[in-house]
Amino acid sequence: MALATDVSPATKLEAGSFKGGFNSMEDENEDTLGNMSQTNAAKPPRSLPAMRHCTSSAWLIERESVMGAGGLKSPPPREDTGFLPVFRSGSCSEKGPKQYMEDEYICIDNLYRHLGSPADFPYLGAFYGVFDGHGGLDAASFTRKNILNFIVEDKNFATGTKKAVKSAYVKADHALADAKSLDRSSGTTALTALILDRTMIVANAGDSRAVLGKRGRAIELSKDHKPNCTSERLRIEKLGGVIYDGYLNGQLSVARALGDWHIKGAKGSKSPLSCEPELEEILLTEEDEFLIMGCDGLWDVMSSQCAVTMVRKELMQHNDPERCSRALVKEALQRNTCDNLTVVVVCFSPDPPPKIEIPRSCKRRSISAEGLDLLKGVLNNA
């Protein structure tokens, strides 16, 4: 999640005003094979995602041309693309069948205003996150309140935002260990999306998921960190951990999380339970219509493509991301999810998604002279 110091002049703010965006809001309130093989009596198996990290070669070429390894370069001039994202979001969170509510979320559509209109923040910006706590709500609530500050206050924020985001997750993890008021057995997953201008950086530690709706296609921007996921299993076993019945050390159903210091041990020691997020960075285009962020209570009973199809249909009807979030939560409850439910839907345009026109076939059907004579004979004898 790296970000650049040089910014296109078109993105700068003039006279202390923020161009575009809506009012800010902060609410208080597995690899696939691993998912299919894992047996968990508490939750139904997760459906196979319809599409994972689907990218075209053209998109990759465009991405490499505007993004560097250490930070974000200036986005292409607006005259070339004509696309300027407008951020608006809706959210819904329900306790579901669980006894306690342990999820948290954050929605900030206007990051510039939320940060107090700093003069050195010349970006259109937004920030979103969902946090699935376990062992109590403490860790999720603490992380929601502090993660953004850890990011923007990092010394690398302006020139290397990826480093700043990764560092923020580690700082939040260590802060959970140092907070005397928090239980050491409390932990949380963390999924965040930081958008600066047209660049979106998704960071994930845990089994929440971010899915991009791209003209009706579901593009997964995060990987579910389940212990049975092949890459996570290898990492865990290399560090001396074990997986029992789909649980890390027989205790935790995720392979990455913040907190849970009763498993991690002393700070600085390498633990099979990692707080390091995996990052995905994309440049938004006019084909990118919305982002769905949800805790695993949603994805346990719904595929990524199903969620995108539902949200797109809803937006075409009423263009309200809040109602879309409620619709996803309602559907997950009807499908008998076994967990808390938290969903955030972020739109990148003030307009509803356009109708997708399916081109008609231009093929012309013909019949041979012999076939035509045969048909005439049949009709004449009828």
RODO-2510 file (C-alpha; in nm, 4 decimals, decimal comma):
residues 382
     n   res          X          Y          Z
     1     m     0,0000     0,0000     0,0000
     2     a     0,2499     0,2564    -0,1096
     3     l     0,1640     0,6100    -0,1943
     4     a     0,3383     0,8840    -0,3810
     5     t     0,4607     1,2247    -0,2887
     6     d     0,3885     1,3622    -0,6346
     7     v     0,0233     1,4246    -0,7012
     8     s    -0,1512     1,5199    -1,0208
     9     p    -0,2445     1,8889    -1,0033
    10     a    -0,6051     1,7986    -1,0747
    11     t    -0,6259     1,6147    -0,7439
    12     k    -0,5113     1,9014    -0,5258
    13     l    -0,7528     2,0863    -0,3067
    14     e    -0,8129     2,4529    -0,3562
    15     a    -0,8952     2,7112    -0,0936
    16     g    -0,9300     2,4461     0,1740
    17     s    -1,2229     2,2759    -0,0006
    18     f    -1,2678     1,9069    -0,0723
    19     k    -1,3726     1,8206    -0,4250
    20     g    -1,6140     1,5330    -0,4564
    21     g    -1,7133     1,2866    -0,1898
    22     f    -1,9976     1,2728     0,0560
    23     n    -2,0291     1,3435     0,4244
    24     s    -1,7924     1,1478     0,6448
    25     m    -1,9307     0,8901     0,8815
    26     e    -1,7745     0,6734     1,1504
    27     d    -2,0191     0,4284     1,3065
    28     e    -1,9720     0,3060     1,6594
    29     n    -2,1567     0,0571     1,6234
    30     e    -1,0251    -2,0383     0,3361
    31     d    -0,7537    -2,1090    -0,0080
    32     t    -1,0803    -2,2496    -0,1518
    33     l    -0,9801    -2,6138    -0,1219
    34     g    -0,9107    -2,5594     0,2446
    35     n    -1,2568    -2,4152     0,2908
    36     m    -1,4215    -2,7124     0,1246
    37     s    -1,2226    -2,9700     0,3190
    38     q    -1,2550    -2,8027     0,6563
    39     t    -1,5223    -2,9459     0,8802
    40     n    -1,6717    -2,7059     1,1269
    41     a    -1,9784    -2,8112     1,3169
    42     a    -2,0617    -2,4533     1,4004
    43     k    -2,0740    -2,3233     1,0419
    44     p    -2,1859    -2,4568     0,7025
    45     p    -1,9154    -2,4955     0,4348
    46     r    -1,8438    -2,1879     0,2325
    47     s    -1,9453    -2,1953    -0,1307
    48     l    -1,6818    -2,1976    -0,4009
    49     p    -1,6168    -1,8393    -0,5115
    50     a    -1,7160    -1,7785    -0,8709
    51     m    -1,4012    -1,5820    -0,9466
    52     r    -1,0763    -1,5158    -0,7611
    53     h    -0,8344    -1,2396    -0,8498
    54     c    -0,9613    -1,2291    -1,2063
    55     t    -0,7497    -0,9865    -1,4050
    56     s    -0,6891    -0,9276    -1,7720
    57     s    -0,3456    -0,8726    -1,9189
    58     a    -0,4527    -0,5256    -2,0306
    59     w    -0,5470    -0,4328    -1,6753
    60     l    -0,2148    -0,5625    -1,5442
    61     i    -0,0241    -0,3559    -1,7986
    62     e    -0,2207    -0,0463    -1,6968
    63     r    -0,1580    -0,1181    -1,3291
    64     e     0,2162    -0,1635    -1,3717
    65     s     0,2400     0,1599    -1,5661
    66     v     0,1061     0,3726    -1,2832
    67     m     0,2285     0,1871    -0,9733
    68     g     0,5808     0,1463    -0,8479
    69     a     0,7195    -0,1152    -0,6120
    70     g     0,7796     0,1269    -0,3301
    71     g     0,4940     0,3705    -0,3715
    72     l     0,2191     0,5055    -0,5908
    73     k     0,3116     0,7201    -0,8823
    74     s     0,0890     1,0034    -0,9893
    75     p    -0,2318     0,8747    -1,1485
    76     p    -0,2738     0,9376    -1,5219
    77     p    -0,4087     1,2829    -1,6081
    78     r    -0,7828     1,3086    -1,5672
    79     e    -0,8116     1,4283    -1,9255
    80     d    -0,7066     1,0783    -2,0362
    81     t    -0,9517     0,8825    -1,8239
    82     g    -1,2358     1,1177    -1,7444
    83     f    -1,3052     0,9160    -1,4299
    84     l    -1,3135     1,0629    -1,0833
    85     p    -1,4551     0,8333    -0,8101
    86     v    -1,7227     0,9633    -0,5776
    87     f    -1,7438     0,7723    -0,2504
    88     r    -2,0700     0,6845    -0,0803
    89     s    -2,1339     0,3890     0,1449
    90     g    -2,3902     0,1981     0,3440
    91     s    -2,3564    -0,0576     0,6207
    92     c    -2,5531    -0,3110     0,8181
    93     s    -2,4559    -0,5112     1,1253
    94     e    -2,6665    -0,7753     1,3026
    95     k    -2,5974    -1,0067     1,5945
    96     g    -2,7572    -1,2985     1,4105
    97     p    -2,7921    -1,6292     1,5955
    98     k    -2,4895    -1,5619     1,8198
    99     q    -2,5352    -1,4747     2,1850
   100     y    -2,3065    -1,1696     2,1629
   101     m    -2,2204    -0,9146     1,8957
   102     e    -1,8441    -0,9118     1,8350
   103     d    -1,8241    -0,7355     1,4956
   104     e    -1,7272    -0,3728     1,4367
   105     y    -1,7023    -0,1579     1,1238
   106     i    -1,5983     0,1877     1,0071
   107     c    -1,7178     0,3977     0,7122
   108     i    -1,5486     0,7263     0,6219
   109     d    -1,6559     0,8653     0,2839
   110     n    -1,4636     1,1923     0,3199
   111     l    -1,1212     1,1232     0,4663
   112     y    -1,0028     1,4821     0,4171
   113     r    -1,2829     1,6187     0,6332
   114     h    -1,2521     1,3367     0,8869
   115     l    -0,8836     1,4162     0,9420
   116     g    -0,9633     1,7823     1,0033
   117     s    -0,8845     1,9187     0,6546
   118     p    -0,5037     1,9012     0,6783
   119     a    -0,3187     2,1188     0,4287
   120     d    -0,0758     1,8365     0,3468
   121     f    -0,3498     1,5925     0,2432
   122     p    -0,4183     1,6815    -0,1234
   123     y    -0,6248     1,3731    -0,2069
   124     l    -0,9756     1,2574    -0,2589
   125     g    -0,9883     0,9932     0,0108
   126     a    -1,2017     0,7382     0,1922
   127     f    -1,1487     0,4636     0,4469
   128     y    -1,3543     0,1541     0,5313
   129     g    -1,3079    -0,1495     0,7524
   130     v    -1,4751    -0,4509     0,9095
   131     f    -1,3454    -0,6230     1,2216
   132     d    -1,4615    -0,9641     1,3455
   133     g    -1,3770    -1,0007     1,7129
   134     h    -1,3450    -1,3170     1,9174
   135     g    -1,2961    -1,3672     2,2875
   136     g    -1,5024    -1,0534     2,3443
   137     l    -1,5570    -0,7235     2,1644
   138     d    -1,2559    -0,5465     2,3164
   139     a    -1,0009    -0,6142     2,0425
   140     a    -1,2369    -0,5323     1,7538
   141     s    -1,3517    -0,2074     1,9133
   142     f    -0,9966    -0,1011     2,0008
   143     t    -0,8723    -0,1736     1,6486
   144     r    -1,1589     0,0121     1,4827
   145     k    -1,0862     0,3216     1,6891
   146     n    -0,7088     0,3247     1,6307
   147     i    -0,6140     0,1607     1,3008
   148     l    -0,6637     0,4695     1,0816
   149     n    -0,4550     0,6880     1,3138
   150     f    -0,1753     0,4303     1,3072
   151     i    -0,1804     0,4495     0,9264
   152     v    -0,1867     0,8259     0,8672
   153     e     0,0554     0,9024     1,1490
   154     d     0,3173     0,6615     1,0158
   155     k     0,6304     0,8295     0,8814
   156     n     0,5987     0,6335     0,5556
   157     f     0,2397     0,7375     0,4850
   158     a     0,3171     1,0029     0,2227
   159     t     0,5879     0,8161     0,0328
   160     g     0,5232     0,4469     0,1034
   161     t     0,1650     0,3870     0,2028
   162     k     0,1932     0,0090     0,1739
   163     k     0,4629     0,0142     0,4392
   164     a     0,2496     0,2448     0,6521
   165     v    -0,0508     0,0113     0,6367
   166     k     0,1530    -0,2986     0,7188
   167     s     0,3206    -0,1162     1,0026
   168     a    -0,0167     0,0035     1,1333
   169     y    -0,1422    -0,3534     1,1665
   170     v     0,1671    -0,4484     1,3674
   171     k     0,1307    -0,1379     1,5855
   172     a    -0,2348    -0,2181     1,6507
   173     d    -0,1402    -0,5746     1,7395
   174     h     0,1270    -0,4602     1,9849
   175     a    -0,1065    -0,1979     2,1307
   176     l    -0,3541    -0,4747     2,2100
   177     a    -0,0784    -0,6524     2,4029
   178     d     0,0111    -0,3365     2,5952
   179     a    -0,3437    -0,2336     2,6831
   180     k    -0,3875    -0,3446     3,0423
   181     s    -0,7636    -0,3051     3,0215
   182     l    -0,7908    -0,5658     2,7451
   183     d    -0,8028    -0,9405     2,7893
   184     r    -0,4999    -1,1126     2,6326
   185     s    -0,7284    -1,3803     2,4923
   186     s    -0,9260    -1,1205     2,2973
   187     g    -0,8521    -1,0917     1,9271
   188     t    -0,9959    -0,9695     1,5985
   189     t    -0,9645    -1,0062     1,2248
   190     a    -0,9083    -0,6820     1,0341
   191     l    -1,0033    -0,5933     0,6770
   192     t    -0,9520    -0,2339     0,5622
   193     a    -0,9767    -0,0413     0,2356
   194     l    -0,7863     0,2867     0,2040
   195     i    -0,8690     0,4888    -0,1072
   196     l    -0,6554     0,7866    -0,2079
   197     d    -0,7589     0,9507    -0,5318
   198     r    -0,8147     0,6529    -0,7671
   199     t    -0,5860     0,4104    -0,5835
   200     m    -0,7447     0,1560    -0,3495
   201     i    -0,5341    -0,0458    -0,1074
   202     v    -0,7049    -0,3417     0,0602
   203     a    -0,5363    -0,4982     0,3639
   204     n    -0,6582    -0,8199     0,5244
   205     a    -0,5618    -1,0275     0,8250
   206     g    -0,8242    -1,2940     0,8894
   207     d    -1,1234    -1,4433     0,7130
   208     s    -1,3267    -1,1346     0,6276
   209     r    -1,3433    -1,0647     0,2546
   210     a    -1,3435    -0,7705     0,0121
   211     v    -1,5079    -0,8208    -0,3272
   212     l    -1,5080    -0,5699    -0,6135
   213     g    -1,8087    -0,5438    -0,8424
   214     k    -1,6732    -0,4814    -1,1922
   215     r    -1,9555    -0,4529    -1,4461
   216     g    -2,1327    -0,7456    -1,2840
   217     r    -1,8235    -0,9620    -1,2242
   218     a    -1,6987    -1,0499    -0,8765
   219     i    -1,3272    -0,9777    -0,8257
   220     e    -1,1976    -1,0952    -0,4877
   221     l    -0,9435    -0,8509    -0,3444
   222     s    -0,8579    -1,0513    -0,0330
   223     k    -0,7851    -1,4114     0,0596
   224     d    -0,9555    -1,5888     0,3471
   225     h    -0,6891    -1,6735     0,6041
   226     k    -0,8175    -2,0087     0,7206
   227     p    -0,5720    -2,2526     0,8843
   228     n    -0,6514    -2,5174     0,6221
   229     c    -0,5562    -2,2837     0,3370
   230     t    -0,2470    -2,4440     0,1781
   231     s    -0,0172    -2,1403     0,2049
   232     e    -0,1283    -2,0697     0,5618
   233     r    -0,0888    -2,4342     0,6650
   234     l     0,2691    -2,4387     0,5361
   235     r     0,3513    -2,1153     0,7177
   236     i     0,1933    -2,2364     1,0419
   237     e     0,3673    -2,5743     1,0391
   238     k     0,7022    -2,4112     0,9553
   239     l     0,6698    -2,2023     1,2711
   240     g     0,5861    -2,5027     1,4885
   241     g     0,2086    -2,4659     1,4933
   242     v    -0,0410    -2,7439     1,4381
   243     i    -0,3862    -2,7548     1,2820
   244     y    -0,6428    -2,9694     1,4568
   245     d    -0,9884    -3,0118     1,3085
   246     g    -0,9432    -2,6888     1,1106
   247     y    -0,8285    -2,4847     1,4113
   248     l    -0,4847    -2,3311     1,4633
   249     n    -0,3345    -2,5084     1,7660
   250     g    -0,6851    -2,6436     1,8174
   251     q    -0,7972    -2,2991     1,9400
   252     l    -0,8571    -2,0503     1,6596
   253     s    -1,0435    -2,0820     1,3284
   254     v    -0,8296    -1,8149     1,1563
   255     a    -0,4599    -1,8162     1,0650
   256     r    -0,4081    -1,4404     1,0963
   257     a    -0,5499    -1,2008     1,3526
   258     l    -0,4666    -0,9045     1,5730
   259     g    -0,4472    -0,9724     1,9457
   260     d    -0,4791    -1,3270     2,0836
   261     w    -0,1595    -1,2801     2,2838
   262     h    -0,2306    -1,5933     2,4844
   263     i    -0,1359    -1,7774     2,1619
   264     k     0,1379    -1,5467     2,0326
   265     g     0,3423    -1,5402     2,3525
   266     a     0,5970    -1,2622     2,4000
   267     k     0,6231    -0,9638     2,1645
   268     g     0,8969    -1,0086     1,9078
   269     s     0,8725    -1,3851     1,8985
   270     k     0,7592    -1,5550     1,5793
   271     s     0,4161    -1,7057     1,6162
   272     p     0,2116    -1,9324     1,3888
   273     l    -0,0670    -1,6766     1,4365
   274     s     0,0352    -1,3773     1,2263
   275     c    -0,0886    -1,0190     1,2418
   276     e     0,0725    -0,9286     0,9078
   277     p    -0,1881    -0,8334     0,6483
   278     e    -0,1876    -0,9349     0,2850
   279     l    -0,2253    -0,6339     0,0559
   280     e    -0,4007    -0,5843    -0,2767
   281     e    -0,3625    -0,2585    -0,4672
   282     i    -0,5710    -0,1513    -0,7660
   283     l    -0,6358     0,1597    -0,9704
   284     l    -1,0087     0,2276    -0,9890
   285     t    -1,1657     0,2740    -1,3315
   286     e    -1,5183     0,3546    -1,4438
   287     e    -1,5848    -0,0203    -1,4746
   288     d    -1,5348    -0,0605    -1,0981
   289     e    -1,8845     0,0010    -0,9639
   290     f    -1,8782    -0,0932    -0,5958
   291     l    -1,6932    -0,2762    -0,3192
   292     i    -1,8467    -0,5259    -0,0765
   293     m    -1,6688    -0,5810     0,2560
   294     g    -1,8069    -0,8433     0,4897
   295     c    -1,7160    -1,0563     0,7879
   296     d    -1,7252    -1,4326     0,7424
   297     g    -2,0840    -1,4551     0,8628
   298     l    -2,1812    -1,3409     0,5126
   299     w    -1,9322    -1,5475     0,3113
   300     d    -2,0068    -1,8674     0,5035
   301     v    -2,3412    -1,8875     0,3225
   302     m    -2,2936    -1,6802     0,0068
   303     s    -2,0497    -1,6815    -0,2832
   304     s    -1,8741    -1,3646    -0,3933
   305     q    -2,0502    -1,3663    -0,7296
   306     c    -2,3909    -1,4090    -0,5688
   307     a    -2,3287    -1,1042    -0,3479
   308     v    -2,2147    -0,8900    -0,6411
   309     t    -2,5149    -0,9934    -0,8500
   310     m    -2,7506    -0,9077    -0,5633
   311     v    -2,5948    -0,5677    -0,4945
   312     r    -2,5872    -0,4680    -0,8609
   313     k    -2,9531    -0,5589    -0,9037
   314     e    -3,0445    -0,3635    -0,5905
   315     l    -2,8460    -0,0568    -0,6962
   316     m    -3,0157    -0,0530    -1,0360
   317     q    -3,3499    -0,0458    -0,8550
   318     h    -3,2909     0,2141    -0,5824
   319     n    -2,9195     0,3188    -0,5939
   320     d    -2,8888     0,3022    -0,2127
   321     p    -2,5798     0,1206    -0,0702
   322     e    -2,7385     0,1161     0,2768
   323     r    -3,0350    -0,0851     0,1496
   324     c    -2,7937    -0,3129    -0,0366
   325     s    -2,6106    -0,3905     0,2873
   326     r    -2,9377    -0,4686     0,4622
   327     a    -3,0439    -0,6937     0,1740
   328     l    -2,7221    -0,8984     0,1994
   329     v    -2,7594    -0,9363     0,5760
   330     k    -3,1240    -1,0384     0,5408
   331     e    -3,0373    -1,2964     0,2752
   332     a    -2,7552    -1,4420     0,4875
   333     l    -2,9929    -1,4773     0,7827
   334     q    -3,2441    -1,6556     0,5604
   335     r    -2,9644    -1,8930     0,4569
   336     n    -2,9099    -1,9761     0,8248
   337     t    -2,5693    -1,8222     0,8871
   338     c    -2,4245    -1,9200     1,2238
   339     d    -2,2310    -1,6006     1,2946
   340     n    -2,2590    -1,2265     1,3471
   341     l    -2,3205    -1,0361     1,0257
   342     t    -2,1469    -0,7152     0,9201
   343     v    -2,1531    -0,5778     0,5657
   344     v    -2,0269    -0,2540     0,4114
   345     v    -2,1087    -0,1566     0,0513
   346     v    -1,9070     0,1245    -0,1080
   347     c    -2,0108     0,2836    -0,4383
   348     f    -1,7677     0,4719    -0,6611
   349     s    -2,0227     0,6727    -0,8592
   350     p    -2,3315     0,8780    -0,7761
   351     d    -2,5193     0,6976    -1,0507
   352     p    -2,6623     0,3441    -1,0476
   353     p    -2,4807     0,0761    -1,2505
   354     p    -2,5733     0,0824    -1,6196
   355     k    -2,7746    -0,1945    -1,7771
   356     i    -2,5483    -0,4535    -1,9340
   357     e    -2,6433    -0,4975    -2,2974
   358     i    -2,5854    -0,8445    -2,4368
   359     p    -2,5147    -0,8106    -2,8106
   360     r    -2,7423    -1,0066    -3,0367
   361     s    -2,5918    -1,2673    -3,2627
   362     c    -2,5172    -1,1365    -3,6107
   363     k    -2,5143    -1,4836    -3,7632
   364     r    -2,7534    -1,5316    -4,0550
   365     r    -2,9198    -1,8647    -4,1027
   366     s    -2,9463    -2,0063    -4,4553
   367     i    -3,0788    -2,3193    -4,6229
   368     s    -2,9333    -2,5004    -4,9199
   369     a    -3,1176    -2,5249    -5,2526
   370     e    -3,1599    -2,8981    -5,1971
   371     g    -3,3040    -2,8383    -4,8514
   372     l    -3,5366    -2,5702    -4,9877
   373     d    -3,6727    -2,8100    -5,2531
   374     l    -3,7260    -3,0752    -4,9861
   375     l    -3,9131    -2,8255    -4,7675
   376     k    -4,1354    -2,7184    -5,0598
   377     g    -4,2214    -3,0812    -5,1283
   378     v    -4,3176    -3,1417    -4,7689
   379     l    -4,5392    -2,8320    -4,7628
   380     n    -4,7070    -2,9142    -5,0947
   381     n    -4,7965    -3,2634    -4,9726
   382     a    -4,9262    -3,1441    -4,6412
***
